[in-house]
Amino acid sequence: MSAVRCALILVCVLAGASCQQLLEAPSRDELYEPLDLSEAIAVSVIDLTEAPEIEPGNAELVLWALADWSSALNGRLRFYRVPAEEDALIRVRFVPPYIDQYGEMFAITVDGRRGAIVYVRPDTEALGPAIARRARHDPLFRESIVYQTCLHELGHALGLGHTRTYADIMYSMAFGRDIEEYLLRYRRRLREPGDMETQSALSRGDRARIRALYAAKTLSGP
């Protein structure tokens, strides 16, 4: 089974000057196979970091991200959380800092249905000194980064590839630009952690692409 690697990797010192840019694996503006939404999607969330959970909690961030994608699909994405990972179609794992990739999605097959394993590394120290310093002083910024990572990786799990559009949550970091500003845009819309439940981080482009993907799947059948 091929893996979709969309890692956020730190590029460190270049020519004696510290450089802060997040890169992903080589990007292709492609669509991956969508999920079968004819049944509700079982979702599991496990935390392997052995560190205190952020507020409001990693599991809630995942469920809020799924709810945002569900809203974009006009409620067609129905999901529920299960305690056992082997019972889940989408399996989200929060992993320790020594894992190289900041976010990663692997396609899997569960009982004949396309599913996904999603890895999220909630360690902003890996994102470079400027972002790490800001995150240490602003916990809500850190939480918003983890939330945006969940949303991006779950977009892959649902079948979306990267885009070149800076406004999109599915934007590929391989195109560079100001990544700190990219992450801060959503943070500025938040006053407290609970705002992430109601403040969508999806762009119009993200919504249009996910609707087009599942409209095409409806036309082509299961």
VOTORFI-709293 format. One record per atom (N, C-alpha, C, O): x, y, z; residue in three letters. Coordinates in steps of 0.05 Angstrom, whole numbers, plus 32768, in hexadecimal, padded with zeros to 4 digits. Layout:
REM residues N
XYZALA...
END
This chain:
REM residues 222
80117FE88000MET800080008000MET801280198000MET8023801B8011MET800E802B7FEDSER801F80437FECSER801780568002SER80008057800BSER802B8065800BALA802780798020ALA802680958015ALA8035809B8003ALA801480A58020VAL801380C18019VAL802280D0802EVAL801980D38044VAL803A80DA8027ARG804A80E8803BARG804781068036ARG805081118021ARG803B81138049CYS803981308046CYS8045813C8060CYS803781488070CYS805F81398062ALA806D8140807BALA8073815E807CALA8079816A8067ALA807281698094LEU807C81848098LEU8097818180A5LEU8099817980BCLEU80AC81878096ILE80C78181809EILE80D7819C80A1ILE80D581AC808FILE80E5819F80B6LEU80F581B780BALEU810D81B880A9LEU811D81A580A8LEU811181CF809BVAL812A81D4808DVAL813A81E6809FVAL813181FD80A4VAL815181DE80A9CYS815F81ED80BDCYS8173820180B2CYS816C821180A0CYS818C820080BAVAL819F821680B4VAL81A982148098VAL81B381FF808FVAL81A7822A808ALEU81B2822C806ELEU81C68243806DLEU81BF825A8075LEU81DE823D8065ALA81F382518061ALA81F68262807AALA81FA827A8079ALA81F582558091GLY81FA826380ABGLY81E2827380B5GLY81E4827E80CBGLY81CC827480A6ALA81B5828380AFALA819F827080B5ALA819A825E80A6ALA8190827480CCSER817B826280D2SER8164826880C0SER815D827F80BBSER8158825280B5CYS8143825680A2CYS812B824680ACCYS812F822F80B6CYS8114825280ABGLN80FD824380B5GLN80E9823F809EGLN80DB82528096GLN80E982278094GLN80D68221807FGLN80CD82058083GLN80DE81F38088GLN80B481FF8080LEU80AA81E48082LEU80A581D98066LEU809981E58055LEU80AF81C18063LEU80AD81B48049LEU809D819A804CLEU809E818D8061LEU809081928037GLU808381788036GLU809181678021GLU80A281718012GLU8089814E8021ALA8093813C800CALA808A81477FF1ALA807781567FF0ALA809881417FDBPRO8091814B7FC1PRO8073814A7FBBPRO806681367FBFPRO806981617FB3SER804C81647FB1SER8042815E7F95SER804F81657F81SER802B81517F94ARG801C814E7F7AARG800081567F7FARG7FF4814E7F93ARG7FF581667F6DASP7FD9816F7F70ASP7FC781587F67ASP7FBB815A7F51ASP7FC481437F77GLU7FB6812B7F6FGLU7FA081257F82GLU7F9F81307F98GLU7F8D81157F7ALEU7F78810D7F8BLEU7F7C80EF7F92LEU7F8180DF7F80LEU7F7B80E97FABTYR7F7D80CE7FB4TYR7F6280C27FB5TYR7F4D80D07FB3TYR7F6180A87FB9GLU7F47809A7FB8GLU7F3580A47FCFGLU7F3E80A47FE6GLU7F1C80AC7FCAPRO7F0B80B57FDFPRO7F00809E7FF0PRO7F0280867FE8PRO7EF580A48007LEU7EE980908018LEU7ECD8089800FLEU7EC080998001LEU7EC380738018ASP7EA7806C8014ASP7E978078802BASP7E9A806F8042ASP7E87808B8025LEU7E788099803ALEU7E5B808F803DLEU7E4A809B8049LEU7E5680788031SER7E3B806C8033SER7E3580638050SER7E1E80608057SER7E4A805E805FGLU7E478057807BGLU7E57806B808CGLU7E6980788082GLU7E4F806E80A5ALA7E5D807F80B7ALA7E7A807580BBALA7E7E805D80BBALA7E8D808780BEILE7EA9808080C0ILE7EB1807D80DDILE7EAE809080EDILE7EBC806680E4ALA7EC6806280FFALA7EE2806E8101ALA7EF3806A80F0ALA7EE7807D8116VAL7F00808C811AVAL7F0C80858135VAL7EFE80848149VAL7F2680808136SER7F34807C814FSER7F4980918152SER7F55809B813ESER7F508099816BVAL7F6580AC8170VAL7F7580A18188VAL7F6A809C819DVAL7F8F809D8183ILE7FA080958199ILE7FB880A8819BILE7FC180B48188ILE7FC180AC81B4ASP7FD780BE81BAASP7FEF80AF81C3ASP7FEE80A381D9ASP800480AE81B3LEU801C80A081BALEU803380B281C3LEU804A80AA81C5LEU802C80CC81C9THR804180DF81CFTHR804A80DD81ECTHR806080E781F2THR803A80D181FDGLU804180D0821AGLU804680EC8225GLU805780F08236GLU803780FF821BALA8039811A8225ALA801D8124822BALA8009811A8221ALA801B8139823CPRO800081438242PRO7FF2814D8229PRO7FFE81598217PRO7FD881478227GLU7FC981508210GLU7FC6816E8210GLU7FC5817A8225GLU7FC5817981F8ILE7FC0819581F6ILE7FA3819B81FBILE7F92818881FBILE7F9C81B38201GLU7F8081BB8205GLU7F7581C381EAGLU7F8281D481DDGLU7F5F81BA81E0PRO7F4B81AA81EDPRO7F4F818C81EDPRO7F3F817D81F8PRO7F65818281E1GLY7F6A816581E0GLY7F6C815C81C4GLY7F5D816481B2GLY7F7F814A81BFASN7F84814081A4ASN7F6B81338197ASN7F668138817FASN7F5D812381A6ALA7F468116819AALA7F31812A8190ALA7F258126817BALA7F2C813E81A0GLU7F1881528198GLU7F218161817FGLU7F108168816EGLU7F3B8166817CLEU7F4581748164LEU7F3F8163814BLEU7F37816D8137LEU7F428149814EVAL7F3D81378137VAL7F1F81378130VAL7F1881398119VAL7F0E81368145LEU7EF181358140LEU7EE881508134LEU7ED681508123LEU7EF38166813ETRP7EEC81808133TRP7EF481828116TRP7EE6818D8105TRP7F0C8178810FALA7F16817980F4ALA7F04816880E2ALA7EFD817180CBALA7EFB815180EALEU7EE9814080DBLEU7ECE814E80D7LEU7EC2814D80C2LEU7EC5815C80ECALA7EAC816A80EAALA7EAE818180D5ALA7E9A818780C8ALA7EC5818E80D3ASP7EC981A380C0ASP7EC7819780A3ASP7EBA81A38092ASP7ED58181809FTRP7ED381748084TRP7EB6816B807FTRP7EAD816C8068TRP7EA881618094SER7E8D81588090SER7E7B816F8088SER7E69816C8077SER7E8081878094SER7E70819E808DSER7E7581A5806FSER7E6281AD8061SER7E8E81A38066ALA7E9481A9804AALA7E8581958038ALA7E7F819C8021ALA7E80817D8042LEU7E7281698032LEU7E5481698038LEU7E4681558031LEU7E4B817E8044ASN7E2E8180804AASN7E248169805AASN7E0D81608056ASN7E348160806DGLY7E2C814B807FGLY7E2E812F8075GLY7E27811C8082GLY7E38812B805DARG7E3B81108051ARG7E4F80FF8061ARG7E4D80E78062ARG7E63810C806CLEU7E7780FE807DLEU7E6C80FB8099LEU7E6A810E80A8LEU7E6480E280A0ARG7E5B80DC80BBARG7E7080CB80C8ARG7E7B80B980BCARG7E7680D180E1PHE7E8C80C380EEPHE7E8580BF810CPHE7E7480CE8117PHE7E9380AD8118TYR7E9080A88135TYR7EAA809D813FTYR7EB8808F8131TYR7EB080A28158ARG7EC980998164ARG7EC6807E8171ARG7EB28078817EARG7EDA806D816CVAL7EDB80528179VAL7EF480508189VAL7F09805C8182VAL7EF4804181A0PRO7F0B803F81B1PRO7F21802E81A5PRO7F39803381AAPRO7F1A80198196ALA7F2E8006818CALA7F36800D8170ALA7F268010815EALA7F508011816BGLU7F5A80198151GLU7F538005813BGLU7F4E800D8125GLU7F537FEB8142GLU7F4E7FD7812EGLU7F317FD98123GLU7F2B7FCD810EGLU7F207FE78131ASP7F047FEA8128ASP7F0080038118ASP7EEA8008810FASP7F1580138114ALA7F12802D8107ALA7F1B802C80EAALA7F2D801E80E2ALA7F0D803C80DALEU7F14804080BELEU7F29805680BBLEU7F3B805480AALEU7F26806B80CBILE7F3B808080CDILE7F48807E80E8ILE7F3A808080FDILE7F62807B80E9ARG7F7180768101ARG7F85808D8105ARG7F99808E80F6ARG7F81809E8118VAL7F9280B5811DVAL7FA580AF8134VAL7F9B80A7814AVAL7FBE80B38130ARG7FD280AE8145ARG7FE380C78149ARG7FEE80D28137ARG7FE480D18162PHE7FF580E7816APHE800F80DA8173PHE801080CA8186PHE802580E28167VAL803F80D4816AVAL805480E68177VAL805180FF8176VAL806980DA8182PRO807E80E98190PRO808F80FA817EPRO808E80F78165PRO809F810C8189PRO80B0811E8179PRO80C481108168PRO80CC811B8153PRO80CD80F7816ETYR80E280EB815ETYR80D880E18143TYR80E880D98133TYR80BE80E1813FILE80B380DA8124ILE80BA80F28112ILE80B481098118ILE80C680EC80FAASP80D0810180E9ASP80B9811380DDASP80BC812B80DCASP80A4810680D4GLN808F811580C6GLN807D812380DAGLN8075811880EEGLN8075813C80D4TYR8063814A80E5TYR8046814080E1TYR8036813F80F4TYR803F813A80C8GLY8026812E80C2GLY8029811B80ABGLY8039811F8099GLY801A810580ACGLU801D80F08098GLU800380DF8097GLU7FF680DB80ABGLU7FFC80D6807FMET7FE580C5807BMET7FEC80AD806AMET7FF980AF8056MET7FE380968074PHE7FE6807D8065PHE7FCA8072805EPHE7FB980708070PHE7FC6806B8046ALA7FAD805E803EALA7FAE80408047ALA7FC280338044ALA7F9880368051ILE7F95801B805AILE7F7B800F8050ILE7F69801E8046ILE7F777FF58051THR7F5E7FE9804BTHR7F547FDA8063THR7F627FCA8070THR7F3B7FE0806AVAL7F2E7FD38082VAL7F147FC68078VAL7F017FD48070VAL7F137FAC807AASP7EFB7F9D8071ASP7EF27FA58055ASP7EDA7FA88050ASP7F057FA98043GLY7EFF7FAF8028GLY7EFA7FCD8023GLY7EF47FD4800CGLY7EFB7FDD8037ARG7EF67FFA8034ARG7F10800A8036ARG7F2280038046ARG7F13801E8026ARG7F2B802F8028ARG7F2A80408041ARG7F16804D8047ARG7F3F803E8051GLY7F41804E806AGLY7F5C805C806BGLY7F69805F8056GLY7F6480658083ALA7F7C80748085ALA7F87807380A1ALA7F78807280B5ALA7FA2807380A3ILE7FAF807880BCILE7FBC809480BAILE7FCB809980A7ILE7FB780A580CDVAL7FC180C080CDVAL7FD380C480E5VAL7FCC80BD80FCVAL7FEB80CE80E0TYR7FFE80D480F6TYR800180F280F9TYR8003810180E5TYR800080FB8112VAL800381188118VAL8018811A812EVAL8016810C8142VAL802B812B812AARG80418130813DARG803C814B814AARG8044815F813FARG8030814C8162PRO80298166816EPRO80418173817DPRO803F81798195PRO80578176816FASP80708180817BASP80798198816AASP808781958157ASP807181B08172THR807781C88163THR809581CF8164THR809E81E08155THR80A481C38177GLU80C181C88178GLU80CE81C0815EGLU80E381CA8157GLU80C281AD8150ALA80CE81A38137ALA80C981B6811FALA80D481B1810AALA80BA81CB8123LEU80B381DC810DLEU80C481F4810ALEU80BE820780FBLEU80DB81F58118GLY80ED820B8115GLY80EB821E812DGLY80D7821F813AGLY8100822E8132PRO8101823E814APRO80EC8254814BPRO80E182598161PRO80E582608135ALA80D182768136ALA80B6826C813DALA80A98276814FALA80AD82568130ILE8092824B8136ILE8092823E8151ILE807F82418160ILE80A882308159ALA80A982248173ALA80A882388189ALA809A8234819DALA80B7824E8186ARG80B78263819AARG809B8270819DARG8092827481B4ARG808E82758187ARG807382818189ARG8060826D8196ARG804E827581A5ARG80628253818FALA8050823F819AALA8054823B81B8ALA8041823681C6ALA806D823E81C1ARG8072823C81DEARG8065825281EDARG805B824E8204ARG8064826A81E2HIS8058828181EFHIS803A828381EAHIS802C829281F7HIS8030827481D6ASP8014827681CEASP8009825A81CBASP800A824F81B4ASP7FFF824D81E0PRO7FF5823281DEPRO7FDF822F81C9PRO7FDD821981BDPRO7FCF824381C5LEU7FBA824181B1LEU7FC582408195LEU7FB982338183LEU7FDB824C8190PHE7FE9824A8176PHE7FF2822D8172PHE7FEE8222815DPHE7FFE82218187ARG800682058185ARG7FEE81F3817FARG7FF081E2816DARG7FD981F7818DGLU7FC181E68189GLU7FB681EA816DGLU7FAD81D68161GLU7FB682038163SER7FAC82078148SER7FBD81FA8133SER7FB381F2811ESER7FD781F88137ILE7FE981EA8124ILE7FE281CD8124ILE7FE081C1810EILE7FDE81C1813BVAL7FD781A4813DVAL7FBC81A0812FVAL7FB8818C8121VAL7FA981B28134TYR7F8F81AF8127TYR7F9181B18109TYR7F8581A180FBTYR7FA081C480FFGLN7FA381C780E2GLN7FB181AF80D6GLN7FAA81A780BFGLN7FC381A380E4THR7FD0818A80DBTHR7FBC817480D9THR7FBC816580C5THR7FAB817180EECYS7F96815D80EDCYS7F84816180D5CYS7F7D814E80C7CYS7F7C817980D1LEU7F6A817F80BBLEU7F76817980A0LEU7F69816D808ELEU7F908180809CHIS7F9E817A8083HIS7FA0815C807EHIS7F9A81528069HIS7FA9814E8093GLU7FAD8131808FGLU7F938122808BGLU7F91810F807CGLU7F7E812B8099LEU7F63811F8094LEU7F5981258079LEU7F498116806DLEU7F61813C806DGLY7F5A81428052GLY7F66812D803FGLY7F598124802CGLY7F7F81258044HIS7F8B810F8035HIS7F7C80F58039HIS7F7780E68026HIS7F7580F08052ALA7F6680D78058ALA7F4C80D68049ALA7F4380C08041ALA7F3F80ED8045LEU7F2680EE8036LEU7F2A80ED8018LEU7F1780E98009LEU7F4380F0800FGLY7F4880ED7FF2GLY7F5481057FE4GLY7F5981047FCCGLY7F59811B7FF2LEU7F6481337FE5LEU7F8381327FE4LEU7F9081297FF7LEU7F8E813C7FCEGLY7FAA81407FCCGLY7FB1815D7FD3GLY7FA0816C7FDDGLY7FCA81647FCFHIS7FD4817F7FD5HIS7FCA81937FC0HIS7FC2818C7FAAHIS7FCB81AD7FC8THR7FC681C27FB5THR7FDD81D67FB5THR7FEE81D57FC7THR7FDD81E87FA2ARG7FF181FD7FA0ARG7FE682177FABARG7FF3822C7FABARG7FCD82177FB5THR7FC0822F7FBETHR7FC582347FDCTHR7FBD82247FEDTHR7FD1824B7FE1TYR7FDA82527FFDTYR7FC382538010TYR7FC7824F8028TYR7FAB82598007ALA7F94825C8019ALA7F8A82418023ALA7F7B823F8036ALA7F91822B8015ASP7F858211801AASP7F9282038032ASP7FAA82068037ASP7F8281F48041ILE7F8E81E38056ILE7F9D81CC8049ILE7FAF81C08055ILE7F9781C6802FMET7FA581B18021MET7FBE81BB8012MET7FC981AD8001MET7FC581D48017TYR7FDD81E0800ATYR7FF581D08010TYR7FF981C68027TYR800781CC7FFDSER802081BD8001SER803581D0800ASER803B81E47FFDSER804181C98021MET805781D9802CMET807081D8801AMET808281E9801DMET807181C68007ALA808781C57FF5ALA808A81DE7FE4ALA809F81E37FD9ALA807481ED7FE2PHE807582067FD2PHE807F821D7FE3PHE808282347FD8PHE808682187FFCGLY8092822D800CGLY808082438015GLY806B823E8021GLY8088825C800FARG807A82748018ARG807E82778036ARG808E82688042ARG806F82898043ASP8072828E805FASP8061827B806FASP8049827F8072ASP806D82668079ILE805E82518087ILE8055825A80A2ILE803F825280ABILE8065826A80B0GLU805C827480CAGLU8042828580C6GLU802F828280D6GLU8042829580B2GLU802A82A580ADGLU8012829380A4GLU7FFB829880ACGLU8018827F8095TYR8004826B808DTYR7FF6826080A5TYR7FDD825E80A6TYR8006825980B9LEU7FFA824D80D2LEU7FED826180E4LEU7FD9825B80F1LEU7FF7827A80E4LEU7FEC828F80F5LEU7FD1829980EBLEU7FC182A280FCLEU7FCB829780D2ARG7FB282A280C8ARG7F9A829680D7ARG7F8782A480DEARG7F9B827C80DBTYR7F85826F80EATYR7F8682768107TYR7F71827A8114TYR7F9D82778113ARG7FA0827E812FARG7F9282998135ARG7F86829C814AARG7F9582AC8124ARG7F8A82C78128ARG7F6B82C7812BARG7F5F82D98135ARG7F5F82B28121ARG7F4182B08121ARG7F3782A4813BARG7F1F82A1813FARG7F4A829B814DLEU7F43828C8165LEU7F47829D817ELEU7F5B82AB8180LEU7F34829C8190ARG7F3782A881AAARG7F3B829481C0ARG7F48829A81D4ARG7F31827C81BCGLU7F34826681CFGLU7F34824C81BFGLU7F2B824B81A8GLU7F3E823681CCPRO7F3F821C81BEPRO7F25821381B2PRO7F248208819CPRO7F0F821881C0GLY7EF5820F81B6GLY7EED821B819CGLY7EDB8211818EGLY7EF982328194ASP7EF2823F817BASP7EF9822E8163ASP7EEE8231814DASP7F0C821B8166MET7F13820A8150MET7EFC81F88148MET7EFC81EE8131MET7EEA81F3815AGLU7ED281E38153GLU7EC081F18140GLU7EB181E48130GLU7EBF820B8141THR7EAC821B8131THR7EB9822B811ATHR7EAB82338107THR7ED38231811DGLN7EE182418109GLN7EEE822E80F4GLN7F03822280FAGLN7EE2822C80DDSER7EED821A80C8SER7F08822480BESER7F0B823C80B9SER7F1A821280BBALA7F34821880AFALA7F3682118092ALA7F4B82138085ALA7F1F82088087LEU7F1F8200806ALEU7F1A82198059LEU7F0A822A8060LEU7F2782198042SER7F23822F802FSER7F0C8228801CSER7F018211801DSER7F04823B800CARG7EEF82357FF8ARG7EFA821F7FE5ARG7EEB820E7FDCARG7F1382217FDFGLY7F1F820D7FCDGLY7F1E81F17FD9GLY7F1881DD7FCBGLY7F2581EE7FF3ASP7F2381D48000ASP7F0781C97FFEASP7F0381B17FF8ASP7EF481DA8004ARG7ED881D18003ARG7ECF81C97FE7ARG7EC181B57FE4ARG7ED781D87FD4ALA7ED081D27FB8ALA7EDC81B87FAFALA7ECF81A87FA2ALA7EF581B37FB7ARG7F03819A7FAEARG7EF781827FBBARG7EF4816D7FAEARG7EF181837FD5ILE7EE6816B7FE2ILE7ECA81657FD8ILE7EC3814E7FD5ILE7EBA817A7FD2ARG7EA081757FC6ARG7EA2816A7FAAARG7E9281587FA3ARG7EB481747F9AALA7EB881697F7FALA7EC1814C7F80ALA7EB8813C7F70ALA7ED381467F92LEU7EDD812A7F94LEU7EC681177F9BLEU7EC481027F8ELEU7EB5811E7FAETYR7EA0810B7FB6TYR7E88810D7FA3TYR7E7880FA7FA1TYR7E8581237F94ALA7E7081237F7FALA7E7881107F69ALA7E6881017F5EALA7E92810F7F62ALA7E9C80FD7F4EALA7E9980E07F57ALA7E9380CF7F47ALA7E9E80DB7F71LYS7E9B80C07F7BLYS7E7E80B77F79LYS7E7880A07F73LYS7E6B80CA7F7FTHR7E4F80C37F7ETHR7E4780BC7F61THR7E3780A97F5DTHR7E5180CB7F4ELEU7E4A80C67F32LEU7E5680AC7F28LEU7E4A809E7F18LEU7E6E80A47F33SER7E7B808C7F29SER7E7280747F39SER7E78805D7F31SER7E6480787F4FGLY7E5B80617F5FGLY7E6F80597F74GLY7E8580657F75GLY7E6880457F85PRO7E7A803D7F9APRO7E9480317F90PRO7EA580297FA0PRO
END
